[in-house]
Amino acid sequence: MDDKHHSGAPSAYEKRDANPRSLLRFALGLFLTLVFSWAASKWIFDYFGRVQSQGPPATPFEQGRALPPLPQLQVHPVEDLDRLQQQEKAPDAYGWVDRSRGIVHIPIERAMDLVLERWLPARPAAPAAAGGKAGGA
């Protein structure tokens, strides 16, 4: 048997220092690879930017939203919060929109029920088949 493994001293460790020259070569190679990759990517993007037109934006949201002029301050935060809370409650409540013209708002569920009852056409109920068989012989 081998005495080194049973003497109690660990034998699985580096017994020499790392070679600085090979570490520097590796770092230089990695750096050159990254620079080459970056330069190739930039060249490809510039080339296709000149050769192919991109056309209009895919969505209107890419054009951005026009912001009001600076300073963009919230002048009445309490009133704004109250208005927001009223808007959130509005779909579930009854209330006047314009009393002089007789316009009200009602809960969404009730409005859908009214549309179904009053304005959407309904099919007549299908007559029951005589004798329990359809087209029987």
Secondary structure as GFF3:
##gff-version 3
##sequence-region A 1 137
A	DSSP	alpha_helix	3	6	.	.	.	ID=ss1
A	DSSP	alpha_helix	20	51	.	.	.	ID=ss2
A	DSSP	three_ten_helix	60	63	.	.	.	ID=ss3
A	DSSP	alpha_helix	77	89	.	.	.	ID=ss4
A	DSSP	three_ten_helix	90	92	.	.	.	ID=ss5
A	DSSP	beta_strand	95	98	.	.	.	ID=ss6
A	DSSP	beta_strand	103	105	.	.	.	ID=ss7
A	DSSP	alpha_helix	108	118	.	.	.	ID=ss8
A	DSSP	three_ten_helix	130	132	.	.	.	ID=ss9
###
